[in-house]
Amino acid sequence: MSTETESGGSMGFKLYIVITLAYWAFTLTDGAIHMLVVLHFHNLGFSPIAIAFLFLFYEIFGIITNGVGGWIGSRIGLNRTMVIGGFMQVFALGMLAMDPSWLTVAYVMTAMAISGVAKDLNKMSAKAGVKLITPTGGDAESRLFRWAAVLTGSKNTLKGAGFFLGALLLQVFGFQHTLMAMSGVLLAVYLVTWLVLPGNMGISKTKAKISQLFSNTREINLLSAARFFLFGSRDVWFVVGLPVFLQSVVGWNHVSVGSFLALWVVCYGFVQAGAPLLLRGKRHPTGNTARTMAFLLAASPAGIALALMQGYDPALSLMIGLGVFGVLFAINSSVHSYLILSYSDNDKVAMNVGFYYSANAAGRLTGTLLSGWAFQNYGLTGCLWWSTGFVLGAALLSMLLPGERKAEAGG
């Protein structure tokens, strides 16, 4: 059920603030927990492969959760799925704060799997919720684009800030005390969220069937496939190739690499949030915008690969290339995040967003796996050419999207 026509513009904005603040609190813990786990278990002597495996279930369960989370949200409401995600994160933080003797690889993988489920329940609920609380009429589509861009961009900025927060708190308070403090704050945030958000937000007027997990809407399927390739294009060189190259070839140390990547994520989030201003020539994006931006993005990894192959300074080539890639990728991501909401009817938005982010998670997992294989066999240039191919895949799929949005907001 939609809430925006009942609440009006003022109430819709207040609910948007509640959703955004809760999402921010969750995102800070999500970024922090990644840094805490990597640094703490590295200090305990875990091998890089063992540390990587700690996050395997986090990614895999993200795919599953996005697939079924939208269906669950359409039946019980997005308020409940968002709060359940928050409480699951509290539980995962509590698991990791237990006695150090419990922290085996299997135990931590389980905790991270719960955190992965929590993260994607929360993300799906927050982003689908924005569609439902956006007031109709007037410049509704422009407002939806702005609200979605700010939510998405701020999330990535705060996740980067969470990297810094996790490292700082680990240094000052230690592993267990940091986790206990974060779980307590997050619990309070989601108790308030539970009380404030409408209980019927996102509940479908007709009971959604499990067979409806896969979208039968052409635009949703095309956009989801494009999203798979878009995020695979980033992780195919970011996850393994880029940090290893910066350390082994450019000569940076661990702190420099980690700080640089965290800063890149923060800046990337700012660009995402500002995408409506960067595209101010349009009231809202269309499929044509997604196509154009994807073709522009493809030139970035290809340009970096050519620069490295020609023997140009690798550090300078990467700095310039990463700046261009970050800006274009952020705009691409914001355009996609708007289009999935614009293409969705209110009654199906939870399921469509869940399906869409399942494709997003599958792209990330595929890119992650390809990143290690491509770098080991072909180096960073090989990863970059894979990235170029993935972006072109997203661009070609985007050519099939409609030039104008399919339905009116709230349709």
C-alpha positions in Angstrom: 0.0 0.0 0.0 1.3 3.4 -0.8 1.6 6.1 1.9 2.4 9.2 0.1 -1.1 10.4 -0.9 -2.3 9.9 2.7 0.6 11.7 4.3 1.2 14.7 2.0 4.4 16.4 1.2 5.4 17.4 4.7 4.8 13.9 6.2 6.5 12.3 3.2 9.6 14.3 3.8 9.6 13.5 7.5 9.4 9.8 6.8 12.2 10.2 4.2 14.4 11.7 7.0 13.6 8.7 9.3 14.4 6.2 6.6 17.6 8.0 5.7 18.9 8.4 9.3 18.3 4.7 10.0 20.0 3.7 6.8 22.9 6.0 7.7 23.3 4.4 11.1 23.2 0.9 9.6 25.7 1.8 6.8 28.3 3.2 9.3 28.2 -0.2 11.1 28.4 -2.0 7.8 31.6 -0.2 6.7 33.1 -0.4 10.2 32.5 -4.2 10.6 34.3 -4.8 7.3 37.4 -2.9 8.5 37.2 -4.4 12.0 37.1 -8.0 10.7 39.9 -7.5 8.1 42.3 -5.7 10.5 41.5 -7.8 13.6 41.8 -11.2 12.0 44.9 -10.0 10.1 46.4 -9.2 13.5 45.4 -12.7 14.7 47.4 -14.2 11.9 44.7 -15.2 9.5 45.9 -15.6 5.9 44.6 -13.3 3.2 42.6 -16.3 1.7 41.0 -17.1 5.1 40.0 -13.4 5.5 38.5 -13.4 2.1 36.5 -16.4 2.9 35.0 -14.6 5.9 33.1 -12.4 3.5 32.1 -15.2 1.1 28.7 -15.9 2.7 28.1 -12.1 3.1 28.0 -11.8 -0.7 26.2 -15.0 -1.5 23.5 -14.4 1.0 23.1 -10.9 -0.4 22.0 -12.4 -3.7 19.5 -14.7 -1.9 18.1 -12.0 0.4 17.5 -9.5 -2.4 15.7 -12.2 -4.3 13.2 -13.1 -1.5 13.4 -9.9 0.5 11.1 -8.0 -1.8 8.5 -10.7 -1.7 8.7 -10.8 2.1 8.4 -7.0 2.2 5.4 -7.0 0.0 3.6 -9.3 2.4 4.6 -8.0 5.8 5.6 -4.4 5.0 8.9 -2.5 4.4 8.8 -1.1 8.0 9.1 -4.6 9.3 11.8 -5.8 6.9 13.9 -2.7 7.5 13.6 -3.2 11.3 14.3 -6.9 11.0 17.4 -6.1 9.0 18.5 -3.7 11.7 18.0 -6.2 14.5 19.8 -8.9 12.6 22.8 -6.5 12.3 22.7 -6.0 16.1 22.7 -9.8 16.5 25.7 -10.2 14.1 27.7 -7.5 15.9 26.9 -9.3 19.2 28.1 -12.6 17.8 31.4 -11.1 16.9 31.8 -9.5 20.3 31.8 -12.9 22.0 34.8 -14.6 23.6 37.8 -14.6 21.2 38.0 -18.4 21.5 34.7 -18.6 19.6 36.0 -16.7 16.6 36.7 -19.6 14.2 36.5 -19.1 10.5 33.1 -21.0 10.4 31.7 -18.9 13.3 32.7 -15.6 11.8 31.5 -16.6 8.3 28.1 -17.3 9.9 28.1 -13.9 11.6 29.0 -12.2 8.4 26.3 -14.2 6.6 23.7 -12.7 9.0 25.2 -9.3 8.5 24.9 -9.8 4.7 21.2 -10.7 5.0 20.7 -7.7 7.3 22.4 -5.3 4.9 20.3 -6.3 1.9 17.0 -6.4 3.8 17.8 -2.9 5.0 18.9 -1.6 1.6 15.9 -3.0 -0.2 13.5 -1.6 2.4 15.0 1.8 2.4 15.2 2.3 -1.4 11.7 0.8 -2.0 10.4 2.9 0.8 11.5 6.1 -0.9 9.3 5.4 -3.8 6.2 5.0 -1.5 6.7 8.1 0.5 7.5 10.5 -2.4 4.5 12.9 -2.7 2.7 12.6 -6.0 1.9 15.4 -8.4 3.9 18.4 -9.6 7.6 17.6 -9.9 7.2 14.1 -8.3 9.7 12.4 -10.7 12.4 15.1 -10.1 11.9 14.8 -6.4 12.1 11.0 -6.6 15.4 11.3 -8.5 16.8 13.7 -5.9 15.7 11.7 -2.9 16.9 8.4 -4.4 20.3 10.0 -5.4 20.9 11.5 -1.9 20.0 8.2 -0.2 22.2 6.1 -2.4 25.1 8.6 -2.5 25.1 9.3 1.2 25.1 5.5 1.9 28.4 5.1 -0.1 29.9 8.1 1.6 29.1 6.8 5.0 30.3 3.3 4.2 33.7 4.9 3.4 33.5 6.9 6.6 32.7 3.6 8.3 36.0 2.2 7.2 37.8 5.0 9.0 35.5 4.7 12.0 36.1 1.0 12.4 39.9 1.4 12.3 39.8 4.3 14.7 37.5 2.6 17.2 39.6 -0.6 17.0 42.7 1.3 17.8 41.1 3.2 20.7 38.6 0.8 22.3 39.5 -2.7 20.9 37.5 -5.2 19.0 34.9 -6.4 21.5 34.1 -3.0 23.1 33.7 -1.4 19.7 31.3 -4.1 18.5 29.3 -3.9 21.8 29.0 -0.1 21.5 27.9 -0.2 17.9 25.3 -2.9 18.6 23.8 -0.8 21.4 23.5 2.4 19.4 22.0 0.5 16.4 19.5 -1.2 18.6 18.2 2.2 19.9 18.0 3.6 16.3 15.9 0.7 15.0 13.6 0.7 18.0 12.7 4.3 17.1 12.4 3.4 13.4 10.0 0.6 14.3 7.8 3.0 16.2 7.8 5.9 13.6 7.4 4.3 10.2 3.9 3.3 9.1 3.3 -0.4 9.7 1.5 -0.9 6.4 4.2 0.7 4.2 4.9 -1.4 1.1 2.3 -4.2 1.8 0.9 -5.3 -1.5 -2.9 -4.9 -2.1 -2.9 -8.5 -3.4 -0.8 -11.2 -1.7 2.3 -11.7 -3.7 3.1 -15.2 -4.8 6.5 -16.8 -4.6 6.3 -17.3 -8.4 6.4 -13.5 -8.7 10.0 -13.3 -7.4 11.2 -13.0 -11.0 9.9 -9.9 -12.7 7.8 -10.3 -15.9 8.3 -6.7 -16.8 10.7 -6.1 -19.7 12.1 -2.8 -18.4 12.8 -4.3 -15.0 14.5 -7.3 -16.5 16.7 -5.2 -18.8 17.7 -2.7 -16.1 18.5 -5.6 -13.7 20.7 -7.2 -16.4 22.4 -3.9 -17.0 23.0 -3.5 -13.3 24.6 -6.9 -13.2 27.2 -5.9 -15.7 27.6 -2.4 -14.3 28.6 -3.6 -10.8 30.6 -6.5 -12.2 32.6 -3.9 -14.2 33.7 -2.2 -11.0 34.5 -5.2 -8.8 36.4 -7.1 -11.6 39.3 -4.7 -11.0 38.6 -3.1 -7.7 38.4 -6.1 -5.3 41.7 -7.8 -6.0 43.5 -6.2 -9.0 43.6 -2.5 -7.9 44.7 -2.9 -4.2 47.3 -5.5 -5.1 48.7 -3.4 -8.0 48.9 -0.3 -5.9 50.9 -2.2 -3.3 53.1 -4.4 -5.5 53.7 -2.1 -8.5 53.1 1.5 -7.3 54.7 0.7 -4.0 52.1 1.9 -1.5 51.8 0.4 2.0 48.7 -1.1 3.5 47.6 2.1 5.2 48.0 4.1 2.0 46.0 1.7 -0.1 43.2 1.3 2.5 43.0 5.1 3.1 42.9 5.9 -0.6 40.2 3.4 -1.4 38.1 4.6 1.5 38.5 8.2 0.3 37.5 7.1 -3.2 34.3 5.6 -1.8 33.5 8.8 0.1 34.0 11.0 -2.9 32.1 8.5 -5.1 29.1 8.8 -2.7 29.2 12.6 -2.9 29.0 12.5 -6.7 26.1 10.0 -6.5 24.2 12.3 -4.2 24.9 15.2 -6.5 23.9 13.4 -9.7 20.7 15.5 -10.1 22.8 18.6 -10.2 25.3 17.2 -12.6 22.4 16.2 -14.9 20.4 19.4 -14.2 19.6 19.7 -17.9 17.1 17.0 -17.4 14.2 16.9 -14.9 14.7 13.2 -14.5 16.8 10.5 -16.4 15.4 8.1 -19.0 16.7 4.9 -20.6 18.6 7.2 -23.1 20.5 8.7 -20.1 21.5 5.2 -18.9 22.7 4.3 -22.3 24.8 7.4 -22.9 26.4 7.4 -19.5 27.3 3.7 -19.8 29.1 4.3 -23.2 31.0 7.2 -21.6 31.9 5.0 -18.6 33.4 2.3 -20.9 36.0 4.7 -22.1 37.5 5.0 -18.6 38.8 1.5 -17.9 39.8 1.2 -21.5 41.8 4.4 -21.3 43.6 3.3 -18.1 44.4 -0.1 -19.7 45.9 1.7 -22.8 47.9 4.1 -20.7 49.4 1.2 -18.7 50.1 -0.8 -21.9 51.9 2.3 -23.4 54.2 2.5 -20.4 52.8 5.8 -18.9 53.4 6.4 -15.2 51.1 3.8 -13.5 50.3 6.0 -10.4 49.4 9.0 -12.5 47.4 6.9 -15.0 45.4 5.4 -12.1 44.8 8.6 -10.3 43.4 10.3 -13.4 41.5 7.2 -14.5 40.0 6.5 -11.1 38.8 10.1 -10.9 37.0 9.8 -14.2 35.7 6.3 -13.5 34.4 7.3 -10.1 32.4 10.3 -11.4 30.9 8.4 -14.4 30.2 5.3 -12.4 28.5 7.2 -9.6 26.2 9.0 -12.1 25.4 5.6 -13.8 24.5 4.1 -10.5 22.3 7.0 -9.5 20.5 6.9 -12.8 19.8 3.2 -12.4 18.6 3.7 -8.8 16.1 6.2 -10.0 14.9 4.2 -13.0 14.1 1.0 -11.0 11.8 3.1 -8.8 10.3 5.0 -11.7 9.6 1.8 -13.7 7.9 0.1 -10.6 4.3 0.4 -9.6 3.8 1.1 -5.9 2.2 -2.3 -5.4 5.2 -4.1 -6.8 8.1 -1.8 -5.9 9.4 -4.0 -3.0 9.6 -7.1 -5.2 11.1 -5.2 -8.2 13.7 -3.6 -6.0 14.6 -6.9 -4.4 15.0 -8.6 -7.8 17.1 -5.7 -9.1 19.5 -5.7 -6.2 19.8 -9.5 -6.4 21.2 -8.9 -9.9 23.4 -6.2 -8.4 24.8 -8.6 -5.8 25.3 -11.3 -8.4 27.3 -8.9 -10.5 29.5 -8.0 -7.5 30.1 -11.7 -6.7 30.9 -12.4 -10.4 33.2 -9.4 -10.6 34.9 -10.5 -7.3 35.6 -14.0 -8.5 36.8 -12.7 -12.0 39.0 -10.1 -10.3 41.3 -12.7 -8.7 41.5 -14.9 -11.8 42.0 -12.1 -14.3 44.7 -10.4 -12.2 46.6 -13.6 -11.7 46.6 -14.5 -15.4 46.6 -11.1 -17.1 47.5 -8.5 -14.6 45.6 -5.2 -14.0 45.3 -4.5 -17.7 43.4 -7.8 -18.1 41.1 -6.8 -15.3 40.5 -3.4 -17.0 39.6 -5.0 -20.3 37.2 -7.3 -18.6 35.7 -4.2 -16.9 35.4 -2.4 -20.3 33.5 -5.5 -21.7 31.1 -5.5 -18.8 30.3 -1.8 -19.1 29.7 -2.3 -22.8 27.3 -5.1 -21.9 25.4 -2.7 -19.6 25.4 0.0 -22.4 24.0 -2.4 -25.0 21.2 -3.6 -22.7 20.4 0.1 -21.8 19.8 0.7 -25.5 16.7 -1.4 -25.2 15.3 0.7 -22.3 12.4 3.1 -23.1 13.4 6.7 -23.8 10.8 7.9 -21.3 9.7 6.3 -18.1 7.2 3.5 -18.3 4.6 4.7 -15.7 3.7 7.6 -13.7 5.0 7.7 -10.1 2.6 5.9 -7.9 1.0 4.1 -10.9 
